[in-house]
Amino acid sequence: MGSVNVSQSAAAAAARGPGRAPSDQVAVRRANLVRVLGEVRSAGPLSRATVARHTGLTRATVSSLVAELIERGLLRETDFQQDGSVGRPGRRLEIDGRAVAVLGLEVNSRYLAARSTDLADGTRQERRVVHDATREGAERTIRALAGIAAELLDEARAAGAHTAGIGVAVPGPVDAADGSVRAAPNLGWRDVPVARLLRDHLGLPAEVPVVVDNEANLAALAERGRPGSRAADLVYVTGEAGIGAGIVADGGLLRGAGGFSGELGHLQVDPAGERCACGRTGCLETKVGLTAAIRTAAPDLADGPAGAVALDPQELAAELLRRATEGDPRALGGLDEIGRWLGIGLAIPVNLLNPEVIVLGGYFATVAPYLLPAAMRELRERAVAGDPAVARVTGSALGFTAAVRGAAGVVVEEVFADPARLIPPAAGVAVPGLQG
Amino acid sequence: MGSVNVSQSAAAAAARGPGRAPSDQVAVRRANLVRVLGEVRSAGPLSRATVARHTGLTRATVSSLVAELIERGLLRETDFQQDGSVGRPGRRLEIDGRAVAVLGLEVNSRYLAARSTDLADGTRQERRVVHDATREGAERTIRALAGIAAELLDEARAAGAHTAGIGVAVPGPVDAADGSVRAAPNLGWRDVPVARLLRDHLGLPAEVPVVVDNEANLAALAERGRPGSRAADLVYVTGEAGIGAGIVADGGLLRGAGGFSGELGHLQVDPAGERCACGRTGCLETKVGLTAAIRTAAPDLADGPAGAVALDPQELAAELLRRATEGDPRALGGLDEIGRWLGIGLAIPVNLLNPEVIVLGGYFATVAPYLLPAAMRELRERAVAGDPAVARVTGSALGFTAAVRGAAGVVVEEVFADPARLIPPAAGVAVPGLQG
């Protein structure tokens, strides 16, 4: 009965209306900052009068809040000329992304990625470098990641932007309390304190938050936040060497009791199948992971000393697509077989969670047209409640960038959720360069 | 980012503090009624002064709200003598359940159940009658259910209680908009307007809500609401002829986009297995449903013209337990085998959802000691994130009453979520007897 909880929570705040104790005044102002900023974000550009009307706040209160948000570099006020009108233009409030920089980072088994954005999700800079995190190990990998981060932070600082925080996507379950990776089987990592290592290398002040989360969770948030895709119930499925799921239920991320949700890749789909890297038998990952796809659809690419896993997954996906598009029978037959197993796997979240949308990431997104016919056939046969229960399945429009976008996005949301936490640019916290 | 949404929602309400528009006054008073009632419910008995302090409301506001809640029969004020103190006793507010009656009903394939409670979840009356809903069909079944409901409503009225609403548990997905059952495969029902039929038979006034929901969802809510079991992430698994799951995630029921979540019983666990009643192959239900359990652990009970399904599931469960307790090798071996498959099935929600607790209902609860060793062995082997990710698995203490308790509980929560909706006893809406 989440609705009950929500209404009680809203009630608790609303209850402080008449007869509110003075100690609540700071909390109310903080909440009002969120309210005004959120209003401009969702409906802006808006005049002050419209903000007052939408929020139920007085004009005087709105003006005081707007002054603080402008000072913090979150809002700006610009002239606005109504179409066809003459005379003095009105003034409109809008989100001022330029003064704030947010950094998203990703540790993948084959590459490191970084992306800096402003508050309006405008990209400042992107980086993507091939990196073997398994061979390099945690220490050297985080040092390399910090090097890329420092470049992007320098660029943002040179452009006069204040760093609001850093989000990091990692391929494994994370301890949210301290931002450490508990286990990343595809990297061979265990208990790596990613947030602390990154802070140390960058010499970050304590005021700049570093948020570490599972790549599938962050990709799911990035997909949920895309314009036009605001599904309240969505499952994002990663498609690389490892297969995992990020689950959005009722609009929020479903993390589970210990943050271990979404282990879709190691659900058993074939008890008579082959052994998985995890030690179990017949896992979905052995059927539809990128390694299985190469073996099934383009076995010649798996040749060589280290096999296909030594290549960049994005390049492998592009090569699979090229072959399928050219009508290569091995590629077409292999992808159809992969699609069939993918449908068998997707039937599990469909029947258990009934999502509105399933978004396929990684190589699945690249070759989706060649996977989906077989996958949907399998899914329709297996959906217990019939066609109305079959989720819409779609390739991610964000491709291999979903996780790093989600990592930046999660910090953007933190700013909108509590703008008072953001240090105003005037306070001038300079982010130092790379240390140690 | 559910937390973001919640904080913005609370903020939206809090924002209406200074400079609040007059049109919000009614909403604020409604929210304050919820707040005061909730405070007494969770922390009571409490003095008016303590309620004022906990809610941040003024004494005068609290007194006005308390007067309304007493008038509506939801609160009462009693003398309270501090231990060891002398002199005039203080006055304390507490929930007054007696003036309100809530009715929970359940349609099972083998029986009908009813339970009336007061607001404090004190049972007034219980009924349970054997009824073959498959053979009788929807019309006659709902008529029989209405007959039982009318008896309990008469009793409540005779005791001076006002009926706050009726909850109905059914074994299949429900259209929440109109309270109709879309499909109940084990009953052979499709598109049955349960709420409307029940209203017509009982001649219920429009002000009395009738809430229809899936039995597994309602049982999950009943389990979540038990004292000492407030897990935010919980999966309830029904154990009768049909197997289904009710999923609580982050404290709220996970219904999915169309209300089709929880179809655990028809996930495939054995592609080489036998055909299920649903037409698919190797469903979990074919391995651990009550019919499979009888066939495996007590095949002689399945003899006779209609087989084991003609018996009451509660009696069958008791007979299984009796045989296992007496050391019957067929029963022990069979339940161990069922336990193994149950563990294989439970590994799916464990890996996908990472619940803190899995509660086993129906016959699973009765024979849990003979199922759990094999089930936990299987579950520990299959939990991808290892032991920290293995849910606590426990038999339901509510047994076969979980669904009907949940059905009553959901109406109780509606009263606490909006006490202003409840018609005060003074208005005297008499619930008429059985019609048609």
Boltz contact constraints between the chains, C-beta under 6 A:
constraints:
  - contact:
      token1: [A, 1]
      token2: [B, 413]
      max_distance: 6.0
  - contact:
      token1: [A, 2]
      token2: [B, 252]
      max_distance: 6.0
  - contact:
      token1: [A, 4]
      token2: [B, 413]
      max_distance: 6.0
  - contact:
      token1: [A, 4]
      token2: [B, 417]
      max_distance: 6.0
  - contact:
      token1: [A, 5]
      token2: [B, 251]
      max_distance: 6.0
  - contact:
      token1: [A, 7]
      token2: [B, 417]
      max_distance: 6.0
  - contact:
      token1: [A, 8]
      token2: [B, 38]
      max_distance: 6.0
  - contact:
      token1: [A, 9]
      token2: [B, 10]
      max_distance: 6.0
  - contact:
      token1: [A, 10]
      token2: [B, 9]
      max_distance: 6.0
  - contact:
      token1: [A, 10]
      token2: [B, 10]
      max_distance: 6.0
  - contact:
      token1: [A, 10]
      token2: [B, 13]
      max_distance: 6.0
  - contact:
      token1: [A, 11]
      token2: [B, 31]
      max_distance: 6.0
  - contact:
      token1: [A, 11]
      token2: [B, 34]
      max_distance: 6.0
  - contact:
      token1: [A, 11]
      token2: [B, 35]
      max_distance: 6.0
  - contact:
      token1: [A, 13]
      token2: [B, 10]
      max_distance: 6.0
  - contact:
      token1: [A, 13]
      token2: [B, 13]
      max_distance: 6.0
  - contact:
      token1: [A, 13]
      token2: [B, 14]
      max_distance: 6.0
  - contact:
      token1: [A, 14]
      token2: [B, 13]
      max_distance: 6.0
  - contact:
      token1: [A, 14]
      token2: [B, 28]
      max_distance: 6.0
  - contact:
      token1: [A, 14]
      token2: [B, 31]
      max_distance: 6.0
  - contact:
      token1: [A, 15]
      token2: [B, 31]
      max_distance: 6.0
  - contact:
      token1: [A, 15]
      token2: [B, 32]
      max_distance: 6.0
  - contact:
      token1: [A, 15]
      token2: [B, 35]
      max_distance: 6.0
  - contact:
      token1: [A, 15]
      token2: [B, 55]
      max_distance: 6.0
  - contact:
      token1: [A, 16]
      token2: [B, 56]
      max_distance: 6.0
  - contact:
      token1: [A, 17]
      token2: [B, 17]
      max_distance: 6.0
  - contact:
      token1: [A, 17]
      token2: [B, 28]
      max_distance: 6.0
  - contact:
      token1: [A, 18]
      token2: [B, 61]
      max_distance: 6.0
  - contact:
      token1: [A, 19]
      token2: [B, 57]
      max_distance: 6.0
  - contact:
      token1: [A, 19]
      token2: [B, 58]
      max_distance: 6.0
  - contact:
      token1: [A, 19]
      token2: [B, 61]
      max_distance: 6.0
  - contact:
      token1: [A, 20]
      token2: [B, 56]
      max_distance: 6.0
  - contact:
      token1: [A, 21]
      token2: [B, 56]
      max_distance: 6.0
  - contact:
      token1: [A, 24]
      token2: [B, 56]
      max_distance: 6.0
  - contact:
      token1: [A, 28]
      token2: [B, 14]
      max_distance: 6.0
  - contact:
      token1: [A, 28]
      token2: [B, 17]
      max_distance: 6.0
  - contact:
      token1: [A, 31]
      token2: [B, 11]
      max_distance: 6.0
  - contact:
      token1: [A, 31]
      token2: [B, 14]
      max_distance: 6.0
  - contact:
      token1: [A, 31]
      token2: [B, 15]
      max_distance: 6.0
  - contact:
      token1: [A, 32]
      token2: [B, 15]
      max_distance: 6.0
  - contact:
      token1: [A, 34]
      token2: [B, 11]
      max_distance: 6.0
  - contact:
      token1: [A, 35]
      token2: [B, 11]
      max_distance: 6.0
  - contact:
      token1: [A, 35]
      token2: [B, 12]
      max_distance: 6.0
  - contact:
      token1: [A, 35]
      token2: [B, 15]
      max_distance: 6.0
  - contact:
      token1: [A, 38]
      token2: [B, 8]
      max_distance: 6.0
  - contact:
      token1: [A, 55]
      token2: [B, 15]
      max_distance: 6.0
  - contact:
      token1: [A, 56]
      token2: [B, 16]
      max_distance: 6.0
  - contact:
      token1: [A, 56]
      token2: [B, 20]
      max_distance: 6.0
  - contact:
      token1: [A, 56]
      token2: [B, 21]
      max_distance: 6.0
  - contact:
      token1: [A, 57]
      token2: [B, 19]
      max_distance: 6.0
  - contact:
      token1: [A, 58]
      token2: [B, 19]
      max_distance: 6.0
  - contact:
      token1: [A, 61]
      token2: [B, 18]
      max_distance: 6.0
  - contact:
      token1: [A, 61]
      token2: [B, 19]
      max_distance: 6.0
  - contact:
      token1: [A, 173]
      token2: [B, 385]
      max_distance: 6.0
  - contact:
      token1: [A, 233]
      token2: [B, 256]
      max_distance: 6.0
  - contact:
      token1: [A, 233]
      token2: [B, 257]
      max_distance: 6.0
  - contact:
      token1: [A, 249]
      token2: [B, 249]
      max_distance: 6.0
  - contact:
      token1: [A, 249]
      token2: [B, 254]
      max_distance: 6.0
  - contact:
      token1: [A, 252]
      token2: [B, 2]
      max_distance: 6.0
  - contact:
      token1: [A, 254]
      token2: [B, 249]
      max_distance: 6.0
  - contact:
      token1: [A, 256]
      token2: [B, 233]
      max_distance: 6.0
  - contact:
      token1: [A, 256]
      token2: [B, 353]
      max_distance: 6.0
  - contact:
      token1: [A, 256]
      token2: [B, 354]
      max_distance: 6.0
  - contact:
      token1: [A, 257]
      token2: [B, 233]
      max_distance: 6.0
  - contact:
      token1: [A, 257]
      token2: [B, 354]
      max_distance: 6.0
  - contact:
      token1: [A, 257]
      token2: [B, 356]
      max_distance: 6.0
  - contact:
      token1: [A, 258]
      token2: [B, 354]
      max_distance: 6.0
  - contact:
      token1: [A, 258]
      token2: [B, 388]
      max_distance: 6.0
  - contact:
      token1: [A, 260]
      token2: [B, 354]
      max_distance: 6.0
  - contact:
      token1: [A, 260]
      token2: [B, 385]
      max_distance: 6.0
  - contact:
      token1: [A, 260]
      token2: [B, 389]
      max_distance: 6.0
  - contact:
      token1: [A, 261]
      token2: [B, 353]
      max_distance: 6.0
  - contact:
      token1: [A, 261]
      token2: [B, 354]
      max_distance: 6.0
  - contact:
      token1: [A, 263]
      token2: [B, 351]
      max_distance: 6.0
  - contact:
      token1: [A, 263]
      token2: [B, 384]
      max_distance: 6.0
  - contact:
      token1: [A, 266]
      token2: [B, 384]
      max_distance: 6.0
  - contact:
      token1: [A, 267]
      token2: [B, 348]
      max_distance: 6.0
  - contact:
      token1: [A, 267]
      token2: [B, 351]
      max_distance: 6.0
  - contact:
      token1: [A, 348]
      token2: [B, 267]
      max_distance: 6.0
  - contact:
      token1: [A, 351]
      token2: [B, 263]
      max_distance: 6.0
  - contact:
      token1: [A, 351]
      token2: [B, 267]
      max_distance: 6.0
  - contact:
      token1: [A, 353]
      token2: [B, 256]
      max_distance: 6.0
  - contact:
      token1: [A, 353]
      token2: [B, 261]
      max_distance: 6.0
  - contact:
      token1: [A, 354]
      token2: [B, 256]
      max_distance: 6.0
  - contact:
      token1: [A, 354]
      token2: [B, 257]
      max_distance: 6.0
  - contact:
      token1: [A, 354]
      token2: [B, 258]
      max_distance: 6.0
  - contact:
      token1: [A, 354]
      token2: [B, 260]
      max_distance: 6.0
  - contact:
      token1: [A, 354]
      token2: [B, 261]
      max_distance: 6.0
  - contact:
      token1: [A, 356]
      token2: [B, 257]
      max_distance: 6.0
  - contact:
      token1: [A, 384]
      token2: [B, 263]
      max_distance: 6.0
  - contact:
      token1: [A, 384]
      token2: [B, 266]
      max_distance: 6.0
  - contact:
      token1: [A, 385]
      token2: [B, 173]
      max_distance: 6.0
  - contact:
      token1: [A, 385]
      token2: [B, 260]
      max_distance: 6.0
  - contact:
      token1: [A, 388]
      token2: [B, 258]
      max_distance: 6.0
  - contact:
      token1: [A, 389]
      token2: [B, 260]
      max_distance: 6.0
  - contact:
      token1: [A, 413]
      token2: [B, 1]
      max_distance: 6.0
  - contact:
      token1: [A, 413]
      token2: [B, 4]
      max_distance: 6.0
  - contact:
      token1: [A, 417]
      token2: [B, 4]
      max_distance: 6.0
  - contact:
      token1: [A, 417]
      token2: [B, 7]
      max_distance: 6.0
